[in-house]
Amino acid sequence: MERKPACSSDANSDARRGERAGRTKYMEKDLTSGSVLKNIFTFSLPYLLSYFLQTLYGMADLFIIGRFEGVASTTAVSIGSQVMHMITVILVGVAMGTTVCIGRSVGAGDKKQAAKVIGNTVTLFMVGSVVLAAALVGLVDPIVRLISTPEEAVAGTTAYLTICFIGIPCITAYNVLASIFRGMGDSRSPMYFIAAACVVNIGLDFFFMGALRLGPAGAALGTTLSQAVSVLLALCVILKRKSIRLSKSDFCPRKATMKDILSIGLPVAAQDGFIQVSFMLITIMANQRGLTDAAAVIGIILVVILTRRRWASWKRSSASSSSSPAPCSPPCRRWAPRTSARASTTGWTKSSGTPSPSAWASVR
């Protein structure tokens, strides 16, 4: 029996080390090896901090508008922020389907499937965000009336929502890009992007509301433009790293891929959406009691919502990181041997590629 030269095995081990180093250098991180608890913690903590920064992001608008404007403008920003928060939560919920599907593909070592998920996600969300923005801009006046906005705050709420609705593609783009990064195991980069957006938002708020005295419209401009900055930063990082190469065919809608994304994302969005509807009902009751009561109650509601969202993000990020090696669609069901052990701990069956009830519970 012929023995292989030692240099051949050394070359193979060097190649494997080089591959692992390359994955560490880029935004893709291997969550299928090493300590499960450590992977969950290192993935979840930046996710939690991202939502903490988003809490400061939302509270900064209320703090700054309160310094330069009266109760009517503060109430307008509070009401508008809650409407936009509900929309954002639903978008993030749907984008969770992208995070899970990309995580499965990356964990299975199938970059072609990961590229298809990314391309279909971009197509789905960008088309959907443009349609949603156009529809909401046309319905802004009925929405303001539906939530019983106090008369003194109607003009400010309308201006705030109109600008934010126009900027929905930017808000959607950031959340989609963040879901892509997290699906590839990188939860730190979205944290840096939202930190940069938070700083830009505070600066723009002081400029638009303090220097230019634009009121609620200035708060909306600061929010929208700072989201655009975070999107540009994310795109620059993606173009620089080139972790996954996309082709034109990846952007063509595929029924199976879309179904995989939406079958996970829609239930998450529905769950969070129903919770936000309950808060909106409380807001409507507060609005009917007058301007001062509305400002007080809505401010408290926003703090409760944002606090709850941080805790929910912690649990959800743990679920998405632990489910990453599982298969997303038929091409991903042929796993590499190194992912089998970890995949079995997530409740997915290797033979059929179907989830057990415990796996669905962890995702949802």
GILIN-V835504 format. One record per residue. N is the residue number from 1. OMEGA is omega as a letter, one per 30 degrees, with the letter a starting at -180 (* if undefined). Layout:
BEGIN
n;omega
N;OMEGA
N;OMEGA
END
This chain:
BEGIN
n;omega
1;a
2;l
3;l
4;l
5;l
6;a
7;l
8;l
9;l
10;l
11;l
12;l
13;l
14;l
15;l
16;l
17;l
18;l
19;l
20;l
21;l
22;a
23;l
24;a
25;a
26;a
27;l
28;l
29;a
30;l
31;a
32;l
33;a
34;a
35;l
36;a
37;l
38;l
39;l
40;a
41;a
42;l
43;a
44;a
45;l
46;l
47;l
48;a
49;l
50;l
51;l
52;l
53;l
54;l
55;l
56;l
57;a
58;a
59;l
60;l
61;a
62;l
63;a
64;l
65;l
66;l
67;a
68;a
69;a
70;a
71;a
72;l
73;l
74;l
75;l
76;l
77;l
78;a
79;l
80;l
81;a
82;l
83;a
84;l
85;l
86;l
87;a
88;l
89;l
90;l
91;l
92;l
93;l
94;l
95;l
96;l
97;l
98;a
99;a
100;a
101;l
102;l
103;l
104;a
105;l
106;l
107;l
108;l
109;a
110;a
111;l
112;l
113;l
114;l
115;l
116;l
117;a
118;a
119;l
120;l
121;l
122;l
123;a
124;a
125;a
126;l
127;a
128;a
129;l
130;l
131;a
132;a
133;l
134;a
135;a
136;l
137;l
138;a
139;a
140;a
141;l
142;l
143;l
144;l
145;a
146;a
147;l
148;l
149;l
150;a
151;a
152;a
153;a
154;a
155;a
156;l
157;l
158;l
159;a
160;a
161;l
162;a
163;l
164;l
165;l
166;a
167;a
168;l
169;l
170;l
171;l
172;a
173;l
174;a
175;l
176;l
177;l
178;l
179;l
180;l
181;a
182;l
183;l
184;l
185;a
186;l
187;a
188;a
189;l
190;l
191;l
192;a
193;a
194;l
195;l
196;l
197;l
198;l
199;l
200;a
201;l
202;l
203;l
204;l
205;l
206;a
207;a
208;a
209;l
210;a
211;a
212;l
213;a
214;l
215;a
216;l
217;l
218;l
219;l
220;l
221;l
222;l
223;a
224;a
225;l
226;l
227;l
228;l
229;l
230;l
231;l
232;l
233;l
234;l
235;l
236;l
237;l
238;a
239;a
240;a
241;l
242;a
243;l
244;a
245;a
246;l
247;a
248;a
249;l
250;a
251;l
252;a
253;l
254;a
255;a
256;a
257;l
258;a
259;l
260;a
261;a
262;a
263;l
264;a
265;a
266;l
267;l
268;l
269;l
270;l
271;a
272;a
273;l
274;l
275;l
276;l
277;l
278;l
279;l
280;l
281;l
282;l
283;l
284;l
285;l
286;l
287;a
288;a
289;l
290;a
291;a
292;l
293;l
294;a
295;a
296;a
297;a
298;l
299;l
300;l
301;a
302;l
303;l
304;a
305;a
306;l
307;l
308;a
309;l
310;l
311;l
312;a
313;l
314;a
315;a
316;l
317;l
318;l
319;a
320;l
321;a
322;a
323;a
324;a
325;a
326;a
327;a
328;a
329;a
330;a
331;a
332;a
333;l
334;a
335;l
336;a
337;a
338;a
339;a
340;a
341;a
342;a
343;a
344;a
345;a
346;l
347;l
348;a
349;a
350;a
351;a
352;a
353;a
354;a
355;l
356;l
357;l
358;l
359;l
360;l
361;a
362;l
363;a
364;*
END
